[in-house]
Amino acid sequence: MKQIELLKKKLRPGAVYRRAELGKWSAAVDRHLKEMTKAGMIEKLSGGLYYVPKPSVFGKAPAEDKELVKAFLKDSRFVVTSANDYNTLGVGTTQLYNTRQVYNFKRHGNFKLGNRSFRFVRKPYVPKKVTKEFLLVDMVNNLKHLAEDKSAVINKVKEKVEIMDKSKLKYFSEHFGTVGTRKFFDSLLHT
């Protein structure tokens, strides 16, 4: 069997691969990647990152954020959020944003992966999953970057705190909040 055929057999639709990972199935990985990219079998997302398009009823589906970031970081300890997620909290945010934030232990900076923008933020603590309490703390951390009326949003946050899980808010505030965010939640949670 030709090496390129072996490489093609190993690829899973919807998966994101690093060049080095694909090198174990091909001695001429760069040439094979170039051929497969030209044929539309794979898409180059950024330096050394490739995506195997997954067919959908709407055409080729883009790579999932989680798969993309996992391959980029070579790590699964991260969470992906967006300021758009704050709109689900019911605190008056309505704007739409294009950049996703990736809280992680390894990388820091702005990166374009495929046609999407990611802002990688290195943190000493990253939750295992995104909860509404985590999002509220994250939103207060990033309030200065939002386009909404900040005082109106803060007033809604104060109302929201009363109906949310206070122990989770305290936990995320202490572990993830900036100094200002911790002080803000401490005053509301009476700690």
Residue frames as a rotation matrix with the C-alpha (Angstrom) as fourth column:
MET 1
0.584 0.812 0.000 0.00
0.812 -0.584 0.000 0.00
0.000 0.000 -1.000 0.00
LYS 2
-0.111 -0.592 0.798 1.30
0.497 -0.729 -0.471 3.46
0.860 0.344 0.375 -0.87
GLN 3
-0.754 -0.271 -0.599 2.11
0.657 -0.291 -0.695 5.75
0.014 -0.918 0.397 2.04
ILE 4
-0.880 0.461 0.113 -0.40
-0.446 -0.885 0.133 8.37
0.161 0.067 0.985 0.93
GLU 5
-0.084 0.870 -0.486 -3.15
-0.233 0.457 0.858 5.71
0.969 0.186 0.164 0.93
LEU 6
-0.244 -0.091 -0.965 -2.16
0.819 0.514 -0.256 4.67
0.519 -0.853 -0.051 4.44
LEU 7
-0.971 -0.147 -0.190 -2.25
0.223 -0.844 -0.488 8.33
-0.089 -0.516 0.852 5.52
LYS 8
-0.586 0.810 0.025 -5.71
-0.576 -0.438 0.690 8.81
0.570 0.390 0.723 3.96
LYS 9
-0.007 0.588 -0.809 -7.02
0.255 0.783 0.567 5.73
0.967 -0.202 -0.155 5.80
LYS 10
-0.527 -0.313 -0.790 -5.84
0.817 0.068 -0.573 7.12
0.233 -0.947 0.220 9.15
LEU 11
-0.972 0.112 0.205 -7.66
-0.133 -0.987 -0.091 10.45
0.192 -0.116 0.975 8.78
ARG 12
-0.444 0.866 -0.230 -11.04
0.866 0.349 -0.359 10.89
-0.231 -0.358 -0.905 10.49
PRO 13
-0.220 0.440 0.870 -13.59
0.492 -0.720 0.489 13.42
0.842 0.536 -0.058 9.16
GLY 14
0.773 0.547 0.321 -13.97
0.086 -0.592 0.802 16.31
0.628 -0.592 -0.504 11.60
ALA 15
0.665 -0.586 -0.463 -10.57
0.690 0.244 0.682 15.75
-0.287 -0.773 0.566 13.20
VAL 16
0.856 -0.510 0.089 -7.75
-0.456 -0.824 -0.336 18.28
0.245 0.247 -0.938 13.49
TYR 17
0.755 -0.651 -0.079 -4.18
0.654 0.740 0.158 17.03
-0.044 -0.171 0.984 13.19
ARG 18
0.548 -0.734 -0.400 -0.72
-0.479 -0.668 0.570 18.44
-0.685 -0.121 -0.718 13.72
ARG 19
0.558 -0.421 -0.715 1.81
-0.739 0.140 -0.659 17.89
0.377 0.896 -0.234 10.95
ALA 20
-0.491 -0.830 0.266 4.10
-0.853 0.395 -0.341 15.99
0.178 -0.394 -0.902 13.33
GLU 21
-0.119 0.565 0.816 1.26
-0.544 0.651 -0.530 13.63
-0.831 -0.507 0.230 14.22
LEU 22
0.847 0.496 -0.192 0.69
-0.394 0.343 -0.853 12.80
-0.357 0.798 0.486 10.53
GLY 23
0.186 -0.892 -0.412 4.41
-0.959 -0.074 -0.272 12.25
0.212 0.446 -0.869 9.98
LYS 24
-0.389 -0.344 0.855 4.26
-0.633 0.774 0.023 8.83
-0.669 -0.532 -0.519 11.65
TRP 25
0.360 0.600 0.715 2.19
0.180 0.707 -0.684 7.52
-0.915 0.375 0.146 8.71
SER 26
0.940 -0.033 0.340 4.21
0.333 -0.133 -0.933 9.08
0.076 0.991 -0.114 5.90
ALA 27
0.066 -0.986 -0.156 7.88
0.853 -0.026 0.522 9.55
-0.518 -0.167 0.839 5.11
ALA 28
-0.811 -0.259 0.524 6.96
0.531 -0.701 0.476 12.36
0.244 0.664 0.706 2.69
VAL 29
-0.194 0.826 -0.530 4.36
0.886 -0.085 -0.456 14.07
-0.421 -0.558 -0.715 4.86
ASP 30
-0.375 0.035 -0.927 4.82
-0.075 -0.997 -0.007 17.57
-0.924 0.067 0.376 3.42
ARG 31
-0.931 0.013 -0.365 4.34
-0.365 0.005 0.931 16.37
0.014 1.000 0.000 -0.16
HIS 32
-0.675 0.715 -0.184 1.31
0.660 0.696 0.284 14.25
0.331 0.071 -0.941 0.82
LEU 33
-0.212 0.589 -0.780 -0.26
0.661 -0.501 -0.558 17.11
-0.720 -0.634 -0.283 2.78
LYS 34
-0.630 -0.086 -0.772 0.22
-0.389 -0.826 0.409 19.41
-0.673 0.557 0.487 -0.19
GLU 35
-0.939 0.276 -0.207 -1.43
-0.055 0.472 0.880 16.87
0.341 0.837 -0.428 -2.53
MET 36
-0.450 0.806 -0.384 -4.36
0.884 0.461 -0.069 16.26
0.121 -0.371 -0.921 -0.18
THR 37
-0.330 0.297 -0.896 -4.84
0.297 -0.868 -0.397 20.00
-0.896 -0.397 0.198 0.42
LYS 38
-0.823 -0.043 -0.567 -4.91
-0.487 -0.460 0.742 20.60
-0.292 0.887 0.357 -3.34
ALA 39
-0.802 0.526 -0.283 -7.47
0.202 0.685 0.699 17.78
0.562 0.504 -0.656 -3.74
GLY 40
-0.204 0.750 0.629 -9.66
-0.676 -0.573 0.464 19.28
0.708 -0.331 0.623 -0.97
MET 41
0.186 0.231 -0.955 -9.30
0.343 0.896 0.284 16.27
0.921 -0.380 0.087 1.31
ILE 42
0.076 -0.207 -0.975 -7.77
0.986 -0.127 0.104 18.36
-0.145 -0.970 0.195 4.09
GLU 43
0.725 0.126 0.677 -7.59
0.260 -0.960 -0.100 22.07
0.638 0.248 -0.729 4.89
LYS 44
-0.405 -0.873 -0.272 -4.59
0.742 -0.141 -0.655 23.89
0.534 -0.467 0.705 6.30
LEU 45
0.668 0.700 -0.252 -5.69
0.693 -0.462 0.553 25.94
0.270 -0.544 -0.794 9.31
SER 46
0.832 -0.545 0.103 -2.38
-0.552 -0.799 0.238 27.45
-0.047 -0.255 -0.966 10.35
GLY 47
-0.007 -0.947 -0.322 1.28
-0.876 0.161 -0.455 26.51
0.482 0.279 -0.830 10.49
GLY 48
-0.867 -0.475 -0.152 1.34
-0.381 0.827 -0.413 22.77
0.321 -0.300 -0.898 11.08
LEU 49
-0.572 0.747 0.340 -2.41
-0.175 0.294 -0.940 22.38
-0.802 -0.597 -0.037 11.77
TYR 50
-0.873 0.283 -0.397 -4.70
-0.366 0.157 0.917 20.52
0.322 0.946 -0.034 9.36
TYR 51
-0.342 0.862 0.373 -8.42
-0.587 0.114 -0.801 19.75
-0.734 -0.493 0.467 9.38
VAL 52
-0.965 0.183 0.187 -10.20
0.262 0.708 0.656 16.86
-0.012 0.682 -0.731 7.69
PRO 53
-0.661 0.750 0.025 -13.52
-0.739 -0.657 0.152 18.38
0.130 0.082 0.988 6.54
LYS 54
-0.785 0.528 0.324 -16.64
0.277 0.767 -0.578 16.64
-0.554 -0.364 -0.749 7.74
PRO 55
-0.821 0.518 0.242 -19.49
0.143 -0.223 0.964 16.56
0.553 0.826 0.109 5.23
SER 56
-0.662 0.712 -0.233 -22.83
0.233 -0.101 -0.967 18.01
-0.713 -0.695 -0.099 6.34
VAL 57
0.148 0.815 0.560 -26.11
0.909 0.111 -0.403 18.86
-0.390 0.568 -0.724 4.65
PHE 58
0.889 0.160 -0.429 -24.79
0.070 -0.974 -0.217 22.43
-0.452 0.163 -0.877 4.25
GLY 59
0.657 -0.742 -0.136 -21.46
-0.327 -0.117 -0.938 21.42
0.680 0.660 -0.319 2.72
LYS 60
-0.105 -0.788 -0.607 -18.20
0.498 0.486 -0.718 20.98
0.861 -0.378 0.342 4.60
ALA 61
0.903 0.404 -0.148 -18.60
0.300 -0.346 0.889 21.61
0.308 -0.847 -0.434 8.32
PRO 62
0.270 -0.841 0.469 -15.85
-0.546 -0.535 -0.645 23.70
0.793 -0.082 -0.604 9.95
ALA 63
-0.442 -0.528 -0.726 -13.67
0.356 0.639 -0.682 22.23
0.823 -0.559 -0.095 12.67
GLU 64
0.709 0.647 -0.281 -15.16
0.478 -0.147 0.866 22.32
0.519 -0.748 -0.414 16.15
ASP 65
0.546 -0.484 0.683 -13.52
-0.580 -0.807 -0.109 24.88
0.604 -0.337 -0.722 18.43
LYS 66
0.710 -0.228 0.666 -12.67
-0.555 0.401 0.729 22.23
-0.433 -0.887 0.158 21.01
GLU 67
0.765 -0.428 0.481 -10.90
0.562 0.808 -0.175 19.96
-0.314 0.404 0.859 18.47
LEU 68
0.636 -0.489 0.597 -9.07
0.291 -0.564 -0.773 22.90
0.715 0.665 -0.216 16.95
VAL 69
0.525 -0.399 0.752 -7.81
-0.744 -0.644 0.178 24.27
0.414 -0.653 -0.635 20.27
LYS 70
0.809 -0.201 0.552 -6.92
-0.231 0.755 0.613 20.80
-0.541 -0.624 0.565 21.61
ALA 71
0.677 -0.578 0.455 -4.67
0.734 0.495 -0.464 20.15
0.043 0.649 0.760 18.58
PHE 72
0.535 -0.465 0.705 -3.17
-0.003 -0.836 -0.549 23.65
0.845 0.292 -0.449 18.74
LEU 73
0.484 -0.293 0.825 -2.34
-0.850 -0.381 0.363 23.44
0.208 -0.877 -0.434 22.46
LYS 74
-0.222 -0.421 -0.880 -1.51
-0.176 0.905 -0.388 19.71
0.959 0.069 -0.275 22.50
ASP 75
-0.999 -0.001 -0.047 -3.51
0.047 0.094 -0.994 19.72
0.005 -0.996 -0.094 25.73
SER 76
-0.314 0.950 0.002 -7.12
0.509 0.167 0.845 19.20
0.802 0.266 -0.535 26.77
ARG 77
-0.135 0.221 -0.966 -7.04
0.959 -0.216 -0.183 21.38
-0.249 -0.951 -0.183 29.90
PHE 78
-0.995 -0.095 -0.010 -8.79
0.088 -0.955 0.283 24.52
-0.036 0.281 0.959 28.64
VAL 79
-0.024 0.999 0.027 -12.19
0.729 0.036 -0.683 26.15
-0.684 0.003 -0.730 28.25
VAL 80
-0.836 -0.117 0.535 -13.38
0.501 -0.561 0.660 28.14
0.223 0.820 0.527 25.26
THR 81
-0.004 0.844 -0.536 -15.71
0.740 -0.358 -0.570 31.06
-0.673 -0.399 -0.623 25.88
SER 82
-0.544 -0.071 0.836 -16.94
0.672 -0.634 0.384 34.08
0.503 0.770 0.393 23.99
ALA 83
-0.957 0.259 -0.131 -18.38
-0.134 -0.795 -0.591 37.39
-0.258 -0.548 0.796 25.09
ASN 84
-0.453 0.829 -0.327 -21.47
-0.562 0.020 0.827 36.15
0.692 0.559 0.457 23.21
ASP 85
-0.413 0.248 -0.876 -21.95
0.536 0.844 -0.013 33.61
0.736 -0.475 -0.482 26.03
TYR 86
-0.957 0.037 -0.286 -22.65
0.223 -0.535 -0.815 36.49
-0.183 -0.844 0.504 28.42
ASN 87
-0.656 0.751 -0.079 -25.89
-0.644 -0.502 0.578 37.15
0.394 0.430 0.812 26.50
THR 88
-0.171 0.586 -0.792 -27.33
0.159 0.810 0.564 33.94
0.972 -0.029 -0.231 28.02
LEU 89
-0.781 -0.240 -0.577 -26.99
0.578 0.076 -0.813 35.32
0.239 -0.968 0.080 31.56
GLY 90
0.246 0.954 0.170 -29.84
0.813 -0.299 0.499 37.81
0.527 0.015 -0.850 31.24
VAL 91
0.055 -0.302 -0.952 -27.85
0.802 -0.555 0.223 40.80
-0.595 -0.775 0.212 32.48
GLY 92
0.692 0.374 -0.618 -28.47
0.033 -0.871 -0.490 43.11
-0.721 0.319 -0.615 29.55
THR 93
-0.446 -0.847 -0.290 -25.65
-0.377 -0.116 0.919 42.12
-0.812 0.519 -0.268 27.22
THR 94
0.617 0.739 0.271 -26.75
0.017 0.332 -0.943 41.77
-0.787 0.587 0.192 23.60
GLN 95
0.336 -0.549 -0.765 -23.71
-0.895 -0.438 -0.079 42.49
-0.292 0.712 -0.639 21.43
LEU 96
0.963 -0.129 0.237 -22.12
0.193 0.942 -0.274 39.83
-0.188 0.309 0.932 19.21
TYR 97
0.370 -0.918 -0.141 -18.36
-0.760 -0.387 0.523 39.34
-0.535 -0.086 -0.841 19.12
ASN 98
0.721 -0.125 -0.681 -16.09
-0.536 0.523 -0.663 37.41
0.439 0.843 0.310 16.74
THR 99
-0.286 -0.954 -0.092 -13.26
-0.605 0.254 -0.755 36.46
0.743 -0.160 -0.650 19.07
ARG 100
0.786 0.415 -0.457 -13.29
0.049 0.695 0.717 33.45
0.616 -0.586 0.526 21.32
GLN 101
0.163 -0.727 0.667 -11.26
-0.950 -0.297 -0.092 33.33
0.265 -0.619 -0.739 24.54
VAL 102
0.546 -0.106 -0.831 -9.36
0.094 0.993 -0.065 30.21
0.833 -0.043 0.552 25.48
TYR 103
0.480 -0.381 0.790 -8.39
-0.875 -0.273 0.400 29.97
0.063 -0.883 -0.464 29.12
ASN 104
0.819 -0.299 -0.490 -5.51
0.122 0.925 -0.361 27.53
0.561 0.236 0.794 29.39
PHE 105
0.824 -0.556 -0.114 -2.22
0.168 0.048 0.985 26.70
-0.542 -0.830 0.133 31.11
LYS 106
0.163 -0.833 0.528 0.13
0.832 0.404 0.380 27.02
-0.530 0.377 0.759 28.11
ARG 107
-0.435 -0.339 0.834 -0.38
0.860 -0.429 0.275 29.82
0.265 0.837 0.479 25.58
HIS 108
0.108 0.424 -0.899 -1.01
0.517 -0.797 -0.313 33.55
-0.849 -0.431 -0.305 25.70
GLY 109
-0.774 -0.376 -0.509 -1.79
-0.153 -0.669 0.727 35.83
-0.614 0.641 0.461 22.76
ASN 110
0.311 0.882 -0.353 -4.05
-0.558 -0.131 -0.820 36.29
-0.769 0.452 0.451 19.75
PHE 111
-0.783 -0.533 0.320 -4.06
-0.108 0.624 0.774 33.56
-0.612 0.571 -0.547 17.11
LYS 112
0.127 0.777 -0.617 -6.00
-0.954 -0.075 -0.290 32.99
-0.272 0.625 0.731 13.92
LEU 113
-0.724 -0.247 0.644 -6.78
-0.153 0.968 0.199 29.32
-0.673 0.046 -0.738 13.40
GLY 114
-0.329 0.600 0.729 -8.45
0.930 0.342 0.138 28.69
-0.166 0.723 -0.670 10.07
ASN 115
-0.377 0.260 0.889 -10.81
0.374 -0.835 0.403 31.62
0.848 0.484 0.218 9.62
ARG 116
0.721 0.666 -0.191 -11.47
0.401 -0.177 0.899 32.11
0.564 -0.725 -0.395 13.36
SER 117
-0.116 -0.726 0.677 -9.82
-0.337 -0.613 -0.715 34.41
0.934 -0.311 -0.174 15.87
PHE 118
0.627 0.214 -0.749 -8.88
0.570 0.529 0.629 33.16
0.531 -0.821 0.210 19.32
ARG 119
0.219 -0.556 0.802 -7.49
-0.659 -0.690 -0.299 35.05
0.720 -0.463 -0.518 22.27
PHE 120
0.303 -0.222 -0.927 -5.47
0.495 0.868 -0.045 32.63
0.814 -0.445 0.373 24.39
VAL 121
0.331 -0.131 0.934 -5.21
-0.710 -0.687 0.156 33.62
0.621 -0.715 -0.320 28.04
ARG 122
-0.291 -0.521 -0.803 -2.87
0.243 0.771 -0.588 31.73
0.925 -0.366 -0.098 30.32
LYS 123
0.329 0.473 0.817 -4.35
-0.734 -0.416 0.536 31.33
0.594 -0.777 0.210 33.80
PRO 124
-0.751 -0.612 0.250 -3.23
-0.622 0.527 -0.579 29.44
0.222 -0.590 -0.776 36.92
TYR 125
-0.587 0.647 0.486 -6.79
0.019 0.611 -0.791 28.10
-0.809 -0.456 -0.371 37.27
VAL 126
-0.698 0.459 -0.549 -9.04
-0.660 -0.117 0.742 26.83
0.277 0.881 0.384 34.48
PRO 127
-0.087 0.726 0.682 -12.43
-0.733 0.417 -0.537 25.27
-0.675 -0.547 0.496 35.28
LYS 128
-0.733 -0.149 0.664 -13.32
0.179 0.899 0.400 21.90
-0.656 0.412 -0.632 33.77
LYS 129
-0.338 0.673 0.658 -16.53
0.920 0.087 0.382 23.29
0.200 0.734 -0.649 32.26
VAL 130
-0.903 0.091 0.420 -18.29
-0.060 -0.994 0.086 26.60
0.426 0.053 0.903 31.73
THR 131
-0.300 0.835 -0.462 -21.13
0.954 0.255 -0.158 27.30
-0.014 -0.488 -0.873 34.16
LYS 132
0.466 0.535 0.704 -23.34
0.540 -0.803 0.252 30.38
0.700 0.263 -0.664 34.49
GLU 133
0.909 -0.195 -0.368 -21.49
0.258 -0.429 0.866 31.30
-0.326 -0.882 -0.340 37.71
PHE 134
-0.091 -0.982 0.166 -18.14
0.741 0.045 0.670 31.08
-0.666 0.184 0.723 35.94
LEU 135
-0.156 0.087 0.984 -19.51
0.896 -0.407 0.178 33.18
0.416 0.909 -0.015 33.06
LEU 136
0.849 0.513 0.125 -20.75
0.402 -0.781 0.478 35.86
0.343 -0.356 -0.869 35.45
VAL 137
0.568 -0.734 -0.373 -17.32
0.288 -0.247 0.925 36.14
-0.771 -0.633 0.071 37.10
ASP 138
-0.320 -0.694 0.645 -15.64
0.855 0.082 0.512 36.11
-0.408 0.715 0.568 33.67
MET 139
0.281 0.511 0.812 -17.99
0.798 -0.595 0.098 38.84
0.533 0.621 -0.575 32.43
VAL 140
0.977 0.036 -0.211 -17.17
0.164 -0.758 0.631 41.09
-0.137 -0.651 -0.746 35.40
ASN 141
0.127 -0.991 0.027 -13.46
0.528 0.091 0.844 40.43
-0.839 -0.093 0.535 34.72
ASN 142
-0.630 -0.403 0.664 -13.96
0.751 -0.099 0.653 41.58
-0.197 0.910 0.365 31.12
LEU 143
0.338 0.897 -0.285 -16.59
0.786 -0.435 -0.439 44.29
-0.518 -0.076 -0.852 31.64
LYS 144
0.072 -0.373 -0.925 -14.29
-0.135 -0.923 0.362 47.06
-0.988 0.098 -0.116 30.39
HIS 145
-0.885 -0.464 0.034 -14.06
-0.061 0.188 0.980 45.31
-0.461 0.866 -0.195 26.99
LEU 146
-0.359 0.837 0.413 -17.83
0.877 0.454 -0.158 45.11
-0.320 0.306 -0.897 26.46
ALA 147
-0.809 0.078 0.583 -19.78
0.335 -0.754 0.565 47.58
0.483 0.652 0.584 24.34
GLU 148
0.145 0.973 -0.177 -22.78
0.712 0.022 0.702 47.68
0.687 -0.228 -0.690 26.69
ASP 149
0.267 0.066 0.961 -23.64
-0.487 -0.852 0.194 50.32
0.832 -0.520 -0.195 29.31
LYS 150
-0.521 -0.655 -0.548 -21.46
0.083 0.600 -0.796 49.10
0.850 -0.460 -0.258 32.16
SER 151
-0.862 0.216 0.458 -23.51
-0.506 -0.313 -0.804 50.59
-0.030 -0.925 0.379 35.03
ALA 152
0.185 0.972 -0.145 -26.73
-0.977 0.198 0.076 49.00
0.102 0.127 0.987 33.70
VAL 153
0.215 -0.188 -0.958 -24.98
-0.225 0.945 -0.236 45.62
0.950 0.266 0.161 33.37
ILE 154
-0.816 -0.575 -0.052 -23.52
-0.052 0.163 -0.985 45.86
0.575 -0.802 -0.163 36.90
ASN 155
-0.472 0.724 0.503 -26.99
-0.872 -0.297 -0.390 46.60
-0.133 -0.622 0.771 38.32
LYS 156
0.520 0.655 -0.548 -28.34
-0.749 0.659 0.077 43.47
0.412 0.370 0.833 36.59
VAL 157
-0.221 -0.687 -0.693 -25.37
-0.062 0.719 -0.693 41.43
0.973 -0.110 -0.201 37.85
LYS 158
-0.856 -0.072 0.511 -26.21
-0.491 -0.194 -0.850 42.49
0.160 -0.978 0.130 41.42
GLU 159
0.134 0.977 0.163 -29.76
-0.980 0.155 -0.121 41.18
-0.144 -0.144 0.979 40.89
LYS 160
0.441 -0.016 -0.897 -28.47
-0.492 0.832 -0.257 37.94
0.750 0.555 0.359 39.34
VAL 161
-0.640 -0.768 -0.013 -26.18
-0.370 0.323 -0.871 37.23
0.673 -0.552 -0.492 42.29
GLU 162
-0.425 0.546 0.722 -29.25
-0.878 -0.055 -0.476 36.92
-0.220 -0.836 0.502 44.51
ILE 163
0.627 0.773 0.091 -30.64
-0.712 0.617 -0.335 33.98
-0.315 0.146 0.938 42.51
MET 164
0.393 -0.568 -0.723 -27.41
-0.481 0.544 -0.688 32.17
0.784 0.618 -0.060 41.61
ASP 165
0.758 -0.222 -0.613 -25.43
0.534 0.751 0.388 29.59
0.375 -0.622 0.688 43.56
LYS 166
0.872 -0.359 0.333 -23.47
-0.450 -0.856 0.255 31.80
0.193 -0.372 -0.908 45.95
SER 167
0.536 -0.720 0.441 -20.92
-0.104 0.462 0.881 29.14
-0.838 -0.518 0.173 46.89
LYS 168
0.355 -0.388 0.850 -20.04
0.895 0.403 -0.190 28.62
-0.269 0.829 0.490 43.20
LEU 169
0.808 -0.041 0.587 -19.83
0.227 -0.898 -0.376 32.39
0.543 0.437 -0.717 42.65
LYS 170
0.809 -0.528 0.260 -17.52
-0.504 -0.393 0.769 32.71
-0.303 -0.753 -0.584 45.64
TYR 171
0.419 -0.648 0.636 -15.36
0.369 0.762 0.533 29.82
-0.830 0.011 0.558 44.39
PHE 172
0.390 -0.243 0.888 -15.00
0.914 -0.015 -0.406 31.20
0.112 0.970 0.217 40.85
SER 173
0.912 -0.055 0.406 -14.46
-0.069 -0.997 0.019 34.72
0.404 -0.046 -0.913 42.14
GLU 174
0.702 -0.656 0.277 -11.63
-0.408 -0.053 0.911 33.57
-0.583 -0.753 -0.305 44.40
HIS 175
0.155 -0.656 0.739 -9.99
0.395 0.727 0.562 31.26
-0.905 0.204 0.372 41.86
PHE 176
-0.071 -0.115 0.991 -10.60
0.994 0.080 0.081 33.09
-0.089 0.990 0.109 38.61
GLY 177
0.824 0.546 0.150 -11.52
0.556 -0.831 -0.033 36.69
0.106 0.110 -0.988 39.39
THR 178
-0.122 -0.800 0.587 -9.22
0.390 -0.582 -0.713 39.67
0.913 0.142 0.383 39.11
VAL 179
-0.852 -0.228 -0.472 -8.59
0.520 -0.262 -0.813 41.71
0.061 -0.938 0.342 42.27
GLY 180
-0.824 0.566 -0.002 -11.41
-0.566 -0.824 0.006 44.11
0.002 0.006 1.000 41.34
THR 181
-0.141 0.784 -0.605 -13.79
-0.444 0.496 0.746 41.25
0.885 0.374 0.278 40.54
ARG 182
-0.401 -0.059 -0.914 -13.04
0.636 0.700 -0.324 39.52
0.660 -0.711 -0.243 43.84
LYS 183
-0.973 0.032 -0.228 -13.73
0.148 -0.673 -0.724 42.74
-0.177 -0.739 0.650 45.76
PHE 184
-0.574 0.804 -0.154 -16.97
-0.740 -0.429 0.519 43.26
0.351 0.412 0.841 43.83
PHE 185
0.036 0.612 -0.790 -18.27
-0.106 0.789 0.606 39.75
0.994 0.062 0.093 44.57
ASP 186
-0.676 -0.309 -0.669 -17.01
0.614 0.266 -0.743 39.84
0.407 -0.913 0.010 48.18
SER 187
-0.939 0.342 0.046 -19.16
-0.322 -0.818 -0.477 42.91
-0.126 -0.462 0.878 48.79
LEU 188
-0.191 0.923 -0.333 -22.21
-0.844 0.019 0.537 41.21
0.502 0.384 0.775 47.27
LEU 189
0.163 0.206 -0.965 -21.67
0.073 0.973 0.220 37.86
0.984 -0.107 0.144 48.92
HIS 190
0.684 0.143 0.715 -20.90
-0.595 -0.458 0.660 39.48
0.422 -0.877 -0.228 52.30
THR 191
0.724 -0.505 -0.470 -17.62
0.575 0.818 0.006 37.65
0.381 -0.275 0.883 52.84
